[in-house]
């Protein structure tokens, strides 16, 4: 009898049917991924281009370079480019970057960031990746590196295959592993819920296992990353409401939860600013599509 643990089709089906993947939970909660950053685009952009944000981007790019990824004269498709936190340093390293971002507030911020930089080799595309026809756009194996950092465009193997189809040499994907850690969410959770907080996101397990079973060459890394941010009551409120996934509740229930969270903020953070500690475990996968040997700098 065949062991189903080693049957890629079994894992593909299980992933597609899993209602607890990151993207499926957003859909069930009524959250539109293309609009989820509307209320926090400015704060997100400020954090991405802060000293700490630039340092994180440099560390991830350094990891890619340590695996043999180069940028000078290369083409990069940055899916979910946000305000350009990776697109700009890619371009600064000599890459021709196609930055795909459907969220309009983030697009405007990216345009400002590109205009204020010394590089001009960034093409911004504002369509969602889900609406892109790879063949019609001429994107099949069109990019040396396809880069997808924490972007909800893949929630099953079919999505991953579409992303991979755009890449010639490398494809980078990253995602949350397990539960997100968020100090403010931990504070308000017991005030609005009578059940334990268990939101395990295991897309990384599906991805790694299917890549292995299908014979891909890849490197993976899981680390725990935390950051501290100071945000306004308004930003904190909307971020927590999104994480609580209240959109699927009745209007009365949403109003009740919002009132409880706002009262908590006003009572415990009277200055109007909230210090939030957030992060968790993050998984990174670099798929090698061309040279599949172990890279050596020698």
C-alpha positions in Angstrom: 0.0 0.0 0.0 1.3 3.4 -0.9 2.2 5.7 2.0 0.1 8.8 1.5 2.7 10.9 3.4 4.8 10.6 0.2 2.0 11.3 -2.3 2.2 14.9 -3.5 -1.4 14.8 -4.7 -2.6 14.1 -1.2 -0.7 17.1 0.1 -2.0 19.3 -2.7 -5.6 18.3 -2.0 -5.2 18.8 1.8 -3.7 22.3 1.3 -6.5 23.3 -1.1 -9.2 22.1 1.4 -7.5 23.6 4.5 -9.8 26.5 5.7 -7.1 27.7 8.1 -4.5 28.9 5.6 -3.7 32.6 5.8 -5.5 33.5 2.7 -8.6 31.4 3.4 -8.9 32.9 6.9 -8.8 36.4 5.4 -11.5 35.5 2.9 -13.8 33.9 5.5 -13.4 37.1 7.6 -14.5 39.2 4.6 -11.1 40.8 4.3 -10.0 42.0 0.8 -6.2 41.5 0.7 -5.9 44.3 -1.8 -7.5 46.7 0.7 -6.2 45.4 4.0 -3.4 48.0 4.1 -5.6 51.0 3.4 -5.7 52.2 7.0 -2.0 51.5 7.8 -0.2 52.3 4.6 1.6 55.4 6.0 2.6 53.7 9.2 3.8 50.6 7.3 5.8 52.7 4.9 7.4 54.6 7.8 8.4 51.3 9.4 9.7 49.7 6.2 12.1 52.6 5.5 13.1 53.1 9.1 16.6 52.0 10.2 15.2 48.7 11.5 13.2 48.1 8.4 16.1 48.8 6.1 18.3 46.5 8.2 15.8 43.6 7.9 15.6 44.1 4.1 19.4 44.1 3.9 19.6 40.9 6.0 17.1 39.1 3.7 18.8 40.3 0.6 22.1 39.2 2.1 20.7 35.7 2.7 19.7 35.6 -1.0 23.1 36.7 -2.1 24.7 34.1 0.1 22.7 31.5 -1.9 24.1 32.8 -5.2 21.4 35.3 -6.2 22.8 38.3 -8.0 21.0 41.5 -9.0 23.2 43.5 -11.4 21.7 43.2 -14.9 19.0 40.8 -13.7 15.2 41.0 -13.9 13.2 40.8 -10.8 9.4 40.4 -10.3 8.5 41.7 -6.9 4.9 40.4 -6.2 3.3 42.4 -3.4 5.9 45.1 -3.5 4.0 47.3 -1.0 5.7 50.7 -0.9 9.0 49.4 -2.3 10.9 48.2 0.7 12.6 45.5 -1.4 12.0 46.9 -5.0 14.3 49.9 -4.3 17.3 48.0 -2.9 16.9 45.5 -5.7 17.1 48.3 -8.3 19.9 50.0 -6.4 21.9 46.8 -6.9 21.4 47.0 -10.6 18.3 44.9 -11.2 15.4 45.8 -13.6 12.4 45.5 -11.3 8.8 44.9 -12.0 7.0 45.9 -8.8 3.5 44.4 -8.6 1.2 46.1 -6.0 -2.6 46.4 -6.2 -3.1 48.5 -3.0 -3.5 52.1 -4.2 -2.3 53.8 -1.0 0.9 51.7 -1.1 1.3 52.3 -4.8 1.3 56.1 -4.3 3.8 55.8 -1.5 6.0 53.6 -3.7 5.9 56.2 -6.5 7.0 58.8 -4.0 9.8 56.5 -2.8 11.0 55.7 -6.3 10.9 59.4 -7.3 13.1 60.3 -4.2 15.7 57.6 -5.0 18.6 57.6 -7.4 17.3 54.7 -9.4 14.7 54.7 -12.1 14.6 51.1 -13.3 11.4 50.1 -11.5 8.2 49.5 -13.4 5.1 49.5 -11.2 2.1 47.3 -12.1 -1.1 47.8 -10.1 -3.0 44.7 -11.1 -3.5 41.9 -8.5 -1.3 38.9 -9.4 -4.5 36.7 -9.4 -5.7 38.7 -12.4 -2.5 38.4 -14.3 -2.5 36.0 -17.3 1.1 34.8 -17.3 1.2 33.8 -21.0 -0.7 36.9 -22.3 1.6 39.2 -20.4 4.7 37.4 -21.6 5.8 36.6 -18.1 6.4 32.9 -18.5 10.1 32.3 -17.3 10.6 36.1 -17.9 12.3 37.0 -14.6 15.6 35.8 -13.2 14.1 36.2 -9.7 10.5 36.1 -8.6 10.3 37.5 -5.1 7.1 37.1 -2.9 7.6 38.4 0.6 4.7 37.9 3.0 2.1 38.5 0.3 -1.2 36.6 0.3 -1.1 35.5 -3.4 -0.5 31.8 -2.8 -2.7 29.6 -0.7 -2.4 26.3 -2.5 -0.1 24.5 -4.9 -1.8 25.8 -8.0 -1.0 29.4 -6.9 2.6 28.4 -6.2 2.9 26.9 -9.7 1.7 30.1 -11.2 4.4 32.1 -9.3 7.1 29.6 -10.2 6.1 29.8 -13.9 7.3 33.4 -14.0 10.8 32.5 -12.8 13.9 31.5 -14.8 16.6 31.1 -12.1 15.2 31.6 -8.6 11.9 32.0 -6.8 11.7 33.3 -3.2 8.6 32.9 -1.0 8.1 33.8 2.6 5.2 33.3 5.0 4.2 33.3 8.7 4.8 29.9 10.4 2.4 29.1 13.3 0.6 31.9 15.2 1.4 35.6 14.9 2.7 37.2 18.1 1.1 40.6 18.9 1.2 42.1 22.4 -1.9 44.2 22.0 -3.9 41.3 20.5 -2.9 39.2 23.5 -4.2 41.9 25.8 -7.6 42.3 24.2 -8.3 38.7 23.1 -9.7 37.5 26.5 -11.9 40.6 26.6 -13.7 39.8 23.4 -13.5 36.0 23.1 -14.4 33.0 25.4 -12.1 30.6 23.6 -8.3 30.2 23.4 -6.4 31.9 20.6 -5.3 29.2 18.2 -4.5 30.5 14.7 -1.9 28.1 13.4 -0.8 29.0 9.8 1.0 26.1 8.3 1.3 27.0 4.6 5.1 26.6 5.0 4.7 22.9 5.9 2.6 22.3 2.8 4.9 24.2 0.6 8.1 22.6 1.8 6.7 19.1 1.6 5.2 19.4 -1.9 8.5 21.0 -3.2 10.4 18.0 -1.8 8.0 15.4 -3.2 8.0 17.1 -6.6 11.7 17.0 -6.9 12.6 20.7 -6.6 15.9 21.9 -5.4 15.5 24.6 -2.7 16.7 26.0 0.6 14.5 26.9 3.5 14.9 28.8 6.7 12.6 29.4 9.7 13.5 32.1 12.2 11.7 34.0 14.9 11.6 37.7 14.3 10.2 40.4 16.6 9.9 44.2 16.3 8.6 47.0 18.5 6.5 49.8 17.0 4.8 52.9 18.4 1.5 53.6 16.7 -1.5 55.7 17.3 -4.8 54.6 18.8 -6.4 54.6 15.4 -3.7 52.5 13.7 -3.6 50.1 16.7 -7.4 49.7 16.7 -7.7 48.9 13.0 -4.8 46.5 13.1 -6.3 44.6 16.0 -9.8 44.6 14.5 -8.3 43.0 11.3 -6.4 40.4 13.3 -9.6 39.6 15.3 -11.3 39.0 11.9 -14.5 40.7 13.0 -15.7 41.3 9.4 -17.6 38.0 9.5 -19.5 39.0 12.6 -22.8 40.9 12.8 -22.7 44.7 12.7 -23.8 44.8 16.4 -21.0 42.4 17.3 -18.4 44.3 15.4 -19.5 47.5 17.2 -19.3 45.7 20.5 -15.8 44.5 19.9 -14.6 47.8 18.6 -15.9 49.6 21.7 -14.2 47.1 24.0 -10.8 47.5 22.2 -11.1 51.3 22.1 -11.9 51.5 25.8 -8.9 49.3 26.5 -6.7 51.6 24.5 -8.0 54.7 26.1 -7.7 53.3 29.6 -4.3 51.7 29.3 -2.6 54.0 26.8 -3.9 57.5 27.7 -1.1 59.3 25.7 -2.7 58.3 22.5 0.2 56.1 21.4 0.6 52.4 21.8 3.8 50.4 22.0 3.3 47.1 20.2 5.6 44.1 20.2 4.8 41.9 17.3 6.3 39.2 15.1 6.5 35.4 15.3 8.2 32.7 13.3 8.7 33.3 9.6 9.5 30.8 6.9 11.6 31.6 3.8 12.1 29.3 0.8 14.4 29.9 -2.2 13.6 27.5 -5.1 16.5 26.9 -7.5 15.2 26.5 -11.0 18.4 26.6 -13.1 21.6 25.7 -11.3 20.4 23.3 -8.7 23.8 22.5 -7.1 24.8 23.9 -3.7 26.2 27.4 -4.2 29.8 28.1 -3.2 31.4 31.5 -3.2 34.7 29.8 -4.1 
